[in-house]
Amino acid sequence: MPPAEAYEPRFRAPSSELAREVLIHGPILRSDLAQRLGLSLATVTRLSRPLLDRGLLVEMAEQSDGAMGRPARPLDVRADARQFMGVKLTGDEAVAITTDLRATEGRRAERPLPDHELATVVDVIAELAAELANGQEFSAVGISLGGNVSNHRVVDRAPFLGWRSTRLGEAVEARLGVSVTVENDVVSLTAAEHWFGLGRGLSNFAVITIGAGVGYGLVMHDQVVSTADTGLGLAGHFPLDATGPLCFLGHRGCSTAMLTIPSIRAQVEVGIGRPVTYAEVLQMAREHHPVARQVVESAGRSLGRLIAAVANLAMVEHVVLAGEGLGILSVADEAMRAAIGADRDPEAAPIDLRVDEDGFVSWARGAAAIAIQRTLDALATAP
C-alpha cells in the first residue's frame, strides 16, 4: 500500500508555513509564531513583512507579550482580502457558497444536476459562480465530491456521478478563468474542521460523517491524512451490528447499512409499508413510533460503536461528527454514548465529541477550505 501522505505539503516555504499558522491560529503573537515554527523572532518579523505589505496579514491591537515582557501587536489574516467559492457535488445537485479567507460562509446557492455529463456539471458550476460572484472576482474555487481525486484536478472515481478519469478541475478552470482545486469531500471537510472549525487548535482528531454515505477523516500531528485509498469509502463497510440489515453490497450490519440515510429510511419503510422521508423518520422516532424508534436508536448505538472503534484504533481523544444524517442524535444521543462507553476501556481518556451542526453547508465550506489553503501558499510565496 502506498505510504500515507498529508494533504498539506510537509515541506513548504517558511513564508507559506507562517501564513498557514496565522490563518489557523491567529491572532497570534510573533513570539508564539517563532516558537511554533522553530524560527527566530527576527526571521518571523522578516517573513511577515511582505505579507503585511500585500495586505494578506494585518497587525491587531497591542497586547502583552509574556515572552518579551512588553506590549506587542499580534498578527492575523485579513479575512476579507479574498473571496472564494466552494462547491459540493452529489449525484443530484451542486451546492455552492462564498467564503472569505477564514472560510466564513457568505452567500449560498444550489442547482440540480440535469445529468452527469461533464459539460453539464461545468455549466451548473458556472451558473452558480455567476449568481454568487456579486461583482467581486473569486480568488479560487474549490470543488468536493465523494470519490477518488488525484493531483487535486482529476476525478479518478466517483460512483455517485458515474465518473472515472474525469478532468473536472481543468474543465472548470477553463470555463471560469480562475484556479480550481478538486478534492475528496471528507478530506476537504476534515481540512475545514482543522483550519477553521471544531478541530481548530487540535493536533490530533478524527472526523466521522453520516448522510448519504459514511466518511472518516483523520488529522495526525497537525496534518490532514490522505492516502491513495482515500475516497474508496473504506469506513462505509466497517462491521457494527451482526444482526443488522444488509447493505447494497451484501454486508450485514456494516456502517452503510446501519447509519446512512437511505438505509435508515428503507428499514422504516419496510416496517410500516409506505415511503417516508428522513425528516418523517426522525419525527416518528421522537414520537416513539415503535418501528422508527427502534431503527433510529439502533443507528445511534452503531454510531457509538464506530466512534469508539475510531478512537481506539487511531488513539485520538477528539472526534468531530458532521453530515446531514446527524438528526438521529435528537433521539439516540443517549444510546450512542452508552455504546461508546461499552466499547471503550474504562481507564481510557474520555472522548471529546464535537458536533458540527451546519449540515450540508459544511461540505461546501470544506470545498472552499482546500482552495483557500492552496491559494494561501501561492500568495505567501509570490515574488
VOPAGU-2260 file (C-alpha; in pm, 1 decimal, decimal comma):
REM VOPAGU-2260
SITE   aa  ch    i         X         Y         Z
SITE  MET   A    0       0,0       0,0       0,0
SITE  PRO   A    1     132,7     348,2     -77,8
SITE  PRO   A    2     255,1     540,0     227,3
SITE  ALA   A    3      21,8     787,8     392,2
SITE  GLU   A    4      59,2    1143,2     276,8
SITE  ALA   A    5     -62,5    1459,8     440,3
SITE  TYR   A    6    -299,2    1681,3     244,4
SITE  GLU   A    7     -78,2    1980,7     321,1
SITE  PRO   A    8     276,4    1953,8     181,0
SITE  ARG   A    9     518,9    1854,3     452,8
SITE  PHE   A   10     790,3    2079,9     311,7
SITE  ARG   A   11     675,3    2429,9     224,6
SITE  ALA   A   12     841,5    2766,7     208,1
SITE  PRO   A   13     884,8    2931,3     550,1
SITE  SER   A   14     665,3    3224,7     442,6
SITE  SER   A   15     390,4    2983,1     341,2
SITE  GLU   A   16     418,8    2796,4     670,3
SITE  LEU   A   17     399,3    3126,7     857,9
SITE  ALA   A   18      86,8    3232,3     667,9
SITE  ARG   A   19     -72,5    2894,3     739,1
SITE  GLU   A   20      -3,8    2923,5    1111,3
SITE  VAL   A   21    -154,8    3271,4    1124,0
SITE  LEU   A   22    -456,6    3151,3     925,3
SITE  ILE   A   23    -523,9    2864,8    1163,2
SITE  HIS   A   24    -412,3    3009,4    1496,8
SITE  GLY   A   25    -437,9    3386,4    1454,6
SITE  PRO   A   26    -449,6    3637,4    1606,9
SITE  ILE   A   27    -106,6    3521,0    1722,5
SITE  LEU   A   28     198,7    3697,3    1863,1
SITE  ARG   A   29     522,4    3687,0    1667,2
SITE  SER   A   30     694,5    3527,3    1965,4
SITE  ASP   A   31     437,4    3245,6    1965,1
SITE  LEU   A   32     480,4    3207,9    1590,2
SITE  ALA   A   33     855,6    3182,9    1632,7
SITE  GLN   A   34     811,0    2907,7    1890,4
SITE  ARG   A   35     561,5    2712,4    1678,9
SITE  LEU   A   36     776,8    2733,8    1367,0
SITE  GLY   A   37    1114,5    2688,5    1533,0
SITE  LEU   A   38    1239,0    3020,3    1394,2
SITE  SER   A   39    1398,8    3325,3    1548,2
SITE  LEU   A   40    1185,2    3627,0    1622,8
SITE  ALA   A   41    1390,5    3827,6    1372,8
SITE  THR   A   42    1315,9    3571,3    1099,7
SITE  VAL   A   43     943,7    3578,0    1175,7
SITE  THR   A   44     947,2    3957,2    1155,6
SITE  ARG   A   45    1131,3    3943,1     821,7
SITE  LEU   A   46     898,0    3680,7     672,9
SITE  SER   A   47     581,8    3857,8     785,8
SITE  ARG   A   48     675,4    4197,0     639,3
SITE  PRO   A   49     593,5    4113,9     272,1
SITE  LEU   A   50     265,3    3953,8     380,3
SITE  LEU   A   51     173,9    4270,1     570,6
SITE  ASP   A   52     271,1    4486,1     273,1
SITE  ARG   A   53      46,4    4280,2      41,2
SITE  GLY   A   54    -246,8    4315,3     280,9
SITE  LEU   A   55    -267,8    3941,6     341,7
SITE  LEU   A   56    -179,6    3986,1     709,4
SITE  VAL   A   57    -272,1    4267,6     947,3
SITE  GLU   A   58    -148,7    4376,7    1288,5
SITE  MET   A   59    -405,8    4374,5    1567,1
SITE  ALA   A   60    -431,1    4588,5    1879,0
SITE  GLU   A   61    -141,7    4564,7    2122,5
SITE  GLN   A   62    -144,3    4302,2    2394,9
SITE  SER   A   63     108,5    4185,0    2648,3
SITE  ASP   A   64     380,0    3957,0    2514,8
SITE  GLY   A   65     481,2    3733,6    2803,0
SITE  ALA   A   66     791,9    3616,7    2620,6
SITE  MET   A   67     927,6    3967,3    2553,2
SITE  GLY   A   68     789,2    4142,2    2856,0
SITE  ARG   A   69     641,8    4430,5    2659,0
SITE  PRO   A   70     329,2    4507,4    2455,0
SITE  ALA   A   71     321,2    4355,7    2106,1
SITE  ARG   A   72      82,4    4354,4    1810,5
SITE  PRO   A   73     -49,5    4006,8    1717,5
SITE  LEU   A   74     -70,5    3907,0    1353,3
SITE  ASP   A   75    -389,8    3791,9    1186,7
SITE  VAL   A   76    -508,7    3729,2     833,2
SITE  ARG   A   77    -716,8    3994,4     665,6
SITE  ALA   A   78   -1016,9    3769,4     619,3
SITE  ASP   A   79   -1196,1    3990,5     367,3
SITE  ALA   A   80    -891,5    4024,7     142,1
SITE  ARG   A   81   -1011,1    3748,4     -91,4
SITE  GLN   A   82   -1335,7    3581,0    -198,0
SITE  PHE   A   83   -1363,9    3207,2    -262,7
SITE  MET   A   84   -1634,3    2970,2    -381,1
SITE  GLY   A   85   -1679,6    2617,7    -253,1
SITE  VAL   A   86   -1893,8    2366,7    -440,5
SITE  LYS   A   87   -2015,1    2030,9    -310,9
SITE  LEU   A   88   -2128,0    1788,0    -580,8
SITE  THR   A   89   -2364,4    1497,9    -517,4
SITE  GLY   A   90   -2537,5    1272,3    -762,6
SITE  ASP   A   91   -2837,5    1505,8    -766,8
SITE  GLU   A   92   -2721,9    1862,4    -710,6
SITE  ALA   A   93   -2445,5    2116,8    -667,8
SITE  VAL   A   94   -2443,6    2333,7    -356,1
SITE  ALA   A   95   -2214,3    2636,8    -351,0
SITE  ILE   A   96   -2121,3    2904,2    -100,7
SITE  THR   A   97   -1891,0    3203,8     -99,5
SITE  THR   A   98   -1638,8    3247,4     181,1
SITE  ASP   A   99   -1362,4    3475,6     296,3
SITE  LEU   A  100   -1007,4    3365,4     386,1
SITE  ARG   A  101   -1134,9    3207,6     708,5
SITE  ALA   A  102   -1399,2    3004,0     524,9
SITE  THR   A  103   -1677,1    3208,7     682,3
SITE  GLU   A  104   -1995,1    3141,9     486,8
SITE  GLY   A  105   -2128,3    3426,9     276,2
SITE  ARG   A  106   -2389,2    3369,5       6,9
SITE  ARG   A  107   -2534,0    3032,1     -85,7
SITE  ALA   A  108   -2692,6    2886,7    -399,0
SITE  GLU   A  109   -2776,7    2543,0    -531,6
SITE  ARG   A  110   -2873,0    2383,3    -860,0
SITE  PRO   A  111   -2997,2    2037,1    -958,7
SITE  LEU   A  112   -2779,8    1834,9   -1192,8
SITE  PRO   A  113   -2988,7    1752,1   -1502,2
SITE  ASP   A  114   -2743,0    1473,6   -1586,1
SITE  HIS   A  115   -2388,0    1365,7   -1506,1
SITE  GLU   A  116   -2215,1    1466,2   -1826,8
SITE  LEU   A  117   -1900,5    1667,9   -1757,8
SITE  ALA   A  118   -2019,0    1955,4   -1977,1
SITE  THR   A  119   -2348,6    1971,9   -1786,5
SITE  VAL   A  120   -2177,3    1979,4   -1447,9
SITE  VAL   A  121   -1939,6    2252,4   -1565,9
SITE  ASP   A  122   -2239,6    2454,9   -1689,1
SITE  VAL   A  123   -2407,4    2422,6   -1349,1
SITE  ILE   A  124   -2092,1    2531,6   -1163,2
SITE  ALA   A  125   -2055,4    2829,7   -1399,0
SITE  GLU   A  126   -2417,1    2930,5   -1329,5
SITE  LEU   A  127   -2353,8    2913,8    -955,9
SITE  ALA   A  128   -2039,3    3125,0    -992,5
SITE  ALA   A  129   -2225,5    3389,1   -1192,2
SITE  GLU   A  130   -2501,4    3404,4    -931,0
SITE  LEU   A  131   -2271,1    3423,9    -630,4
SITE  ALA   A  132   -1989,5    3648,2    -754,7
SITE  ASN   A  133   -2172,9    3969,1    -657,5
SITE  GLY   A  134   -1939,9    4181,3    -870,0
SITE  GLN   A  135   -1625,3    4052,3    -697,1
SITE  GLU   A  136   -1381,0    3809,0    -855,4
SITE  PHE   A  137   -1312,6    3474,5    -695,5
SITE  SER   A  138    -951,7    3414,8    -596,3
SITE  ALA   A  139   -1008,7    3041,7    -638,8
SITE  VAL   A  140   -1279,6    2776,3    -649,3
SITE  GLY   A  141   -1281,9    2450,0    -456,3
SITE  ILE   A  142   -1493,8    2151,2    -555,5
SITE  SER   A  143   -1553,1    1847,5    -335,9
SITE  LEU   A  144   -1723,9    1518,1    -413,7
SITE  GLY   A  145   -1743,0    1162,6    -291,8
SITE  GLY   A  146   -1470,6     965,3    -465,2
SITE  ASN   A  147   -1102,4     939,6    -552,5
SITE  VAL   A  148    -921,8    1250,4    -673,7
SITE  SER   A  149    -562,8    1278,0    -797,1
SITE  ASN   A  150    -343,2    1587,1    -821,5
SITE  HIS   A  151    -633,9    1799,7    -692,0
SITE  ARG   A  152    -759,6    1800,5   -1052,4
SITE  VAL   A  153    -873,7    1462,8   -1186,5
SITE  VAL   A  154   -1168,1    1262,3   -1054,7
SITE  ASP   A  155   -1038,6     907,4   -1079,3
SITE  ARG   A  156   -1357,4     750,9    -947,4
SITE  ALA   A  157   -1689,6     899,9    -833,6
SITE  PRO   A  158   -1966,7     640,0    -801,9
SITE  PHE   A  159   -2242,4     895,4    -733,3
SITE  LEU   A  160   -2166,2    1060,5   -1067,5
SITE  GLY   A  161   -2060,0     753,1   -1260,2
SITE  TRP   A  162   -1723,4     916,0   -1336,5
SITE  ARG   A  163   -1379,2     767,5   -1397,0
SITE  SER   A  164   -1066,6     960,9   -1501,6
SITE  THR   A  165   -1269,0    1281,3   -1542,6
SITE  ARG   A  166   -1065,6    1602,1   -1574,7
SITE  LEU   A  167   -1303,4    1820,1   -1374,7
SITE  GLY   A  168   -1051,6    2075,3   -1246,7
SITE  GLU   A  169    -918,6    2152,8   -1590,6
SITE  ALA   A  170   -1267,6    2186,6   -1740,9
SITE  VAL   A  171   -1399,6    2422,7   -1472,3
SITE  GLU   A  172   -1078,5    2627,4   -1469,8
SITE  ALA   A  173   -1102,3    2680,4   -1845,5
SITE  ARG   A  174   -1462,6    2792,4   -1809,0
SITE  LEU   A  175   -1423,3    3025,7   -1510,1
SITE  GLY   A  176   -1071,0    3154,1   -1568,7
SITE  VAL   A  177    -968,4    3109,3   -1203,8
SITE  SER   A  178    -768,3    2848,1   -1014,9
SITE  VAL   A  179    -973,0    2536,8    -933,2
SITE  THR   A  180    -894,0    2269,4    -674,6
SITE  VAL   A  181   -1081,1    1937,5    -662,9
SITE  GLU   A  182   -1070,5    1708,5    -361,3
SITE  ASN   A  183   -1247,8    1421,5    -190,0
SITE  ASP   A  184   -1530,7    1561,2      20,3
SITE  VAL   A  185   -1426,6    1402,9     350,7
SITE  VAL   A  186   -1066,0    1520,0     310,3
SITE  SER   A  187   -1181,3    1874,4     238,8
SITE  LEU   A  188   -1429,7    1873,2     526,9
SITE  THR   A  189   -1159,1    1745,1     760,2
SITE  ALA   A  190    -929,5    2025,1     643,2
SITE  ALA   A  191   -1202,5    2282,6     710,2
SITE  GLU   A  192   -1262,0    2146,5    1060,0
SITE  HIS   A  193    -886,6    2151,9    1123,1
SITE  TRP   A  194    -815,5    2502,3     998,5
SITE  PHE   A  195   -1137,3    2687,2    1079,4
SITE  GLY   A  196   -1388,1    2463,3    1255,3
SITE  LEU   A  197   -1434,9    2238,2    1555,5
SITE  GLY   A  198   -1085,4    2092,1    1522,8
SITE  ARG   A  199    -908,2    2424,8    1520,6
SITE  GLY   A  200    -616,9    2416,5    1762,8
SITE  LEU   A  201    -612,4    2034,0    1782,4
SITE  SER   A  202    -313,2    1842,7    1650,5
SITE  ASN   A  203    -484,3    1502,1    1650,3
SITE  PHE   A  204    -853,0    1425,6    1592,5
SITE  ALA   A  205   -1091,2    1224,4    1377,3
SITE  VAL   A  206   -1392,4    1326,2    1171,5
SITE  ILE   A  207   -1688,1    1092,7    1116,0
SITE  THR   A  208   -1961,3    1189,7     872,2
SITE  ILE   A  209   -2300,2    1029,0     816,6
SITE  GLY   A  210   -2550,8    1111,5     546,0
SITE  ALA   A  211   -2582,8     955,1     202,3
SITE  GLY   A  212   -2271,8     757,7     298,4
SITE  VAL   A  213   -2031,5     722,1     588,5
SITE  GLY   A  214   -1699,4     905,3     588,0
SITE  TYR   A  215   -1390,5     903,5     805,1
SITE  GLY   A  216   -1116,6    1166,6     815,9
SITE  LEU   A  217    -809,2    1193,8    1033,6
SITE  VAL   A  218    -569,2    1464,8    1147,1
SITE  MET   A  219    -241,7    1344,2    1294,8
SITE  HIS   A  220      49,4    1561,9    1405,9
SITE  ASP   A  221    -135,2    1870,7    1276,9
SITE  GLN   A  222    -168,2    1723,5     925,1
SITE  VAL   A  223    -477,6    1605,8     736,0
SITE  VAL   A  224    -405,0    1245,5     640,1
SITE  SER   A  225    -475,3    1128,0     286,9
SITE  THR   A  226    -367,3     810,6     106,5
SITE  ALA   A  227    -414,4     657,4    -236,3
SITE  ASP   A  228    -722,3     478,7     -98,7
SITE  THR   A  229    -890,6     797,2      21,9
SITE  GLY   A  230   -1228,2     820,6    -146,3
SITE  LEU   A  231   -1295,1     447,6    -167,8
SITE  GLY   A  232   -1539,0     472,0     122,7
SITE  LEU   A  233   -1350,0     219,4     333,3
SITE  ALA   A  234   -1524,8     333,9     651,6
SITE  GLY   A  235   -1858,4     261,3     485,7
SITE  HIS   A  236   -1844,0    -112,7     545,0
SITE  PHE   A  237   -1699,7    -135,9     894,4
SITE  PRO   A  238   -1895,4    -409,8    1081,2
SITE  LEU   A  239   -2111,5    -269,7    1359,6
SITE  ASP   A  240   -2411,6    -498,1    1420,5
SITE  ALA   A  241   -2409,7    -872,3    1348,2
SITE  THR   A  242   -2791,6    -874,5    1348,5
SITE  GLY   A  243   -2836,4    -563,9    1134,2
SITE  PRO   A  244   -2972,0    -531,8     780,2
SITE  LEU   A  245   -2770,5    -589,6     464,0
SITE  CYS   A  246   -2609,5    -305,4     275,4
SITE  PHE   A  247   -2624,6    -283,2    -103,7
SITE  LEU   A  248   -2306,9    -492,6    -126,2
SITE  GLY   A  249   -2443,5    -765,1      98,9
SITE  HIS   A  250   -2254,3    -679,0     419,6
SITE  ARG   A  251   -2466,9    -739,6     725,4
SITE  GLY   A  252   -2480,9    -461,3     982,2
SITE  CYS   A  253   -2195,1    -254,8     836,1
SITE  SER   A  254   -2178,8     122,0     881,1
SITE  THR   A  255   -2354,3     181,7     547,3
SITE  ALA   A  256   -2638,8     -49,6     646,2
SITE  MET   A  257   -2674,4      99,2     993,9
SITE  LEU   A  258   -2602,1     470,2     955,3
SITE  THR   A  259   -2682,2     606,8     610,2
SITE  ILE   A  260   -2999,4     800,0     539,0
SITE  PRO   A  261   -3113,4     569,8     253,8
SITE  SER   A  262   -3074,3     258,6     471,1
SITE  ILE   A  263   -3249,5     411,6     772,8
SITE  ARG   A  264   -3539,6     518,1     550,9
SITE  ALA   A  265   -3556,0     177,1     384,2
SITE  GLN   A  266   -3570,3      -6,1     717,5
SITE  VAL   A  267   -3861,4     206,8     836,1
SITE  GLU   A  268   -4041,2     181,0     502,4
SITE  VAL   A  269   -4025,3    -198,7     517,0
SITE  GLY   A  270   -4161,8    -190,4     871,5
SITE  ILE   A  271   -4456,1      40,0     802,7
SITE  GLY   A  272   -4527,3     -42,9     439,8
SITE  ARG   A  273   -4506,8     304,5     287,9
SITE  PRO   A  274   -4245,3     557,9     173,1
SITE  VAL   A  275   -4114,0     810,7     426,2
SITE  THR   A  276   -3867,6    1097,1     421,1
SITE  TYR   A  277   -3576,2    1112,0     660,4
SITE  ALA   A  278   -3739,2    1403,8     843,1
SITE  GLU   A  279   -4051,8    1193,1     887,6
SITE  VAL   A  280   -3848,3     904,8    1025,7
SITE  LEU   A  281   -3690,1    1132,5    1286,0
SITE  GLN   A  282   -4022,7    1286,7    1382,8
SITE  MET   A  283   -4183,1     944,9    1416,7
SITE  ALA   A  284   -3892,4     831,9    1634,5
SITE  ARG   A  285   -3930,7    1136,9    1856,6
SITE  GLU   A  286   -4298,5    1047,2    1894,2
SITE  HIS   A  287   -4199,3     693,1    1996,5
SITE  HIS   A  288   -4330,3     516,9    1687,9
SITE  PRO   A  289   -4208,5     160,5    1759,6
SITE  VAL   A  290   -4050,6      89,9    1419,9
SITE  ALA   A  291   -3889,0     429,9    1370,3
SITE  ARG   A  292   -3769,3     445,2    1730,3
SITE  GLN   A  293   -3606,6     104,1    1708,3
SITE  VAL   A  294   -3430,1     182,8    1380,2
SITE  VAL   A  295   -3302,0     521,9    1495,1
SITE  GLU   A  296   -3183,6     400,4    1834,7
SITE  SER   A  297   -3008,0     110,8    1663,8
SITE  ALA   A  298   -2836,4     365,4    1438,9
SITE  GLY   A  299   -2732,6     562,7    1746,7
SITE  ARG   A  300   -2577,3     255,6    1907,3
SITE  SER   A  301   -2396,0     176,0    1584,3
SITE  LEU   A  302   -2261,0     529,1    1562,7
SITE  GLY   A  303   -2131,4     495,8    1917,9
SITE  ARG   A  304   -1954,7     172,4    1826,7
SITE  LEU   A  305   -1796,3     337,1    1521,7
SITE  ILE   A  306   -1679,5     634,1    1729,2
SITE  ALA   A  307   -1525,4     403,0    1990,2
SITE  ALA   A  308   -1353,2     195,0    1721,0
SITE  VAL   A  309   -1203,5     503,3    1556,9
SITE  ALA   A  310   -1085,4     645,0    1889,9
SITE  ASN   A  311    -941,3     309,1    1996,8
SITE  LEU   A  312    -756,8     231,3    1673,6
SITE  ALA   A  313    -638,2     582,0    1583,0
SITE  MET   A  314    -572,4     664,2    1950,5
SITE  VAL   A  315    -739,4    1004,0    1935,8
SITE  GLU   A  316    -937,5    1170,2    2212,7
SITE  HIS   A  317   -1128,8    1419,4    1998,4
SITE  VAL   A  318   -1391,5    1322,9    1740,3
SITE  VAL   A  319   -1586,0    1565,9    1522,8
SITE  LEU   A  320   -1924,2    1446,0    1396,2
SITE  ALA   A  321   -2064,7    1602,3    1080,2
SITE  GLY   A  322   -2309,3    1537,9     799,7
SITE  GLU   A  323   -2676,5    1574,0     723,3
SITE  GLY   A  324   -2758,1    1242,3     892,2
SITE  LEU   A  325   -2684,6    1363,2    1245,7
SITE  GLY   A  326   -3054,6    1417,4    1313,0
SITE  ILE   A  327   -3051,1    1075,8    1478,4
SITE  LEU   A  328   -2884,7    1239,7    1779,3
SITE  SER   A  329   -3210,0    1416,9    1863,1
SITE  VAL   A  330   -3339,6    1070,5    1954,5
SITE  ALA   A  331   -3041,5     843,2    2001,6
SITE  ASP   A  332   -2774,0    1053,8    2173,3
SITE  GLU   A  333   -2801,1     851,3    2492,5
SITE  ALA   A  334   -2781,2     522,0    2304,2
SITE  MET   A  335   -2475,8     647,6    2116,9
SITE  ARG   A  336   -2291,9     747,8    2433,4
SITE  ALA   A  337   -2377,6     420,4    2606,3
SITE  ALA   A  338   -2228,9     228,0    2312,1
SITE  ILE   A  339   -1911,9     438,2    2325,5
SITE  GLY   A  340   -1875,0     354,4    2693,4
SITE  ALA   A  341   -1933,5     -15,7    2633,3
SITE  ASP   A  342   -1659,0     -38,2    2367,0
SITE  ARG   A  343   -1407,9     192,0    2537,2
SITE  ASP   A  344   -1164,6      87,7    2809,9
SITE  PRO   A  345   -1288,5     243,5    3135,2
SITE  GLU   A  346    -942,2     380,3    3205,3
SITE  ALA   A  347    -904,8     539,5    2861,1
SITE  ALA   A  348    -935,4     915,3    2831,4
SITE  PRO   A  349   -1293,0    1036,0    2777,6
SITE  ILE   A  350   -1376,1    1105,3    2414,4
SITE  ASP   A  351   -1434,9    1471,5    2342,5
SITE  LEU   A  352   -1726,4    1470,6    2095,2
SITE  ARG   A  353   -1778,3    1784,3    1887,2
SITE  VAL   A  354   -2088,9    1805,5    1667,9
SITE  ASP   A  355   -2088,0    2018,7    1353,1
SITE  GLU   A  356   -2450,0    2127,2    1322,0
SITE  ASP   A  357   -2415,6    2315,2     992,7
SITE  GLY   A  358   -2542,5    2016,7     795,8
SITE  PHE   A  359   -2490,8    2008,6     420,7
SITE  VAL   A  360   -2332,0    2356,3     407,5
SITE  SER   A  361   -2028,1    2215,9     589,1
SITE  TRP   A  362   -1941,3    2016,7     276,0
SITE  ALA   A  363   -1934,0    2326,9      55,2
SITE  ARG   A  364   -1735,3    2511,6     320,7
SITE  GLY   A  365   -1485,3    2227,0     314,1
SITE  ALA   A  366   -1451,7    2265,9     -62,0
SITE  ALA   A  367   -1372,2    2634,2     -16,0
SITE  ALA   A  368   -1116,0    2549,9     252,2
SITE  ILE   A  369    -898,2    2344,9      17,9
SITE  ALA   A  370    -896,8    2629,3    -233,7
SITE  ILE   A  371    -805,0    2872,9      42,4
SITE  GLN   A  372    -507,9    2667,1     157,6
SITE  ARG   A  373    -361,4    2621,5    -190,1
SITE  THR   A  374    -417,5    2989,4    -270,3
SITE  LEU   A  375    -255,3    3094,3      55,4
SITE  ASP   A  376      57,3    2901,3     -38,0
SITE  ALA   A  377      72,1    3081,9    -372,9
SITE  LEU   A  378      12,3    3425,9    -219,7
SITE  ALA   A  379     269,1    3371,9      53,5
SITE  THR   A  380     544,2    3270,2    -188,2
SITE  ALA   A  381     469,0    3520,6    -465,3
SITE  PRO   A  382     772,0    3737,4    -558,1
